[in-house]
Amino acid sequence: MALPVLRLALLAGLAILAQATPGAVPAAADGSHDFDFEIGTWKTHLRRLEHPLSGTQRWLEYEGTTLVRPVWGGKANLLELEVTGPAGAIQALSLRLYDPQSHAWSLNFASSAGGGFGVPTVGRFSNGRGEFYDTETFGGRSVRVRFRISDISADSCHFEQAFSSDGGRTWEVNWIATDTRVRG
């Protein structure tokens, strides 16, 4: 009787040891709540490059708000952006959808000026930072798009979009937003 119990204890110990073995491949993390930090209302300062990939460096400034609310128990969320500046107003929304099979998010962006969703950027969060990519047409040519979310804290976060016309060797940042949480 003691031998089967000892054998079970030994197998259990080996299973625990195998889980702690350096170099073991961890299971993919469930990232379905990666955007939970952003739920709420934010004051947004936005800078956008007036003419990306043109060689000019004229930046346009905007101020306004961003509202983010969860959908489907946090496995999706809806962001509404409304900002104004000397160059006019921007109204946009982003529907972010989580894919539990790939553990990736697709960020689907639309502006009131365009009336439809563009190509989704797809990616995930790692080490406290989100990074998302796509390929789309801009100015009649194919460009890589990179969208990063960084400097995430309880009260602020940073967003940055960049284009690459050379397959990702070099990047030009064209959209920078800093959000500060509105309390109360």
JOTACOR-V74104 format. One record per run of one state. SS is the DSSP state (helix for helix, strand for strand, loop for the rest). FROM is the first residue (numbers start at 1). TO is the last residue. If there is no record, write none. Layout:
SS_FROM_TO, SS_FROM_TO
//
This chain:
loop_1_1, helix_2_20, loop_21_35, helix_36_38, loop_39_39, strand_40_49, loop_50_58, strand_59_71, helix_72_74, loop_75_75, strand_76_85, loop_86_87, strand_88_99, loop_100_103, strand_104_111, loop_112_120, strand_121_126, loop_127_128, strand_129_138, loop_139_140, strand_141_150, loop_151_155, strand_156_164, loop_165_171, strand_172_181, loop_182_184
//
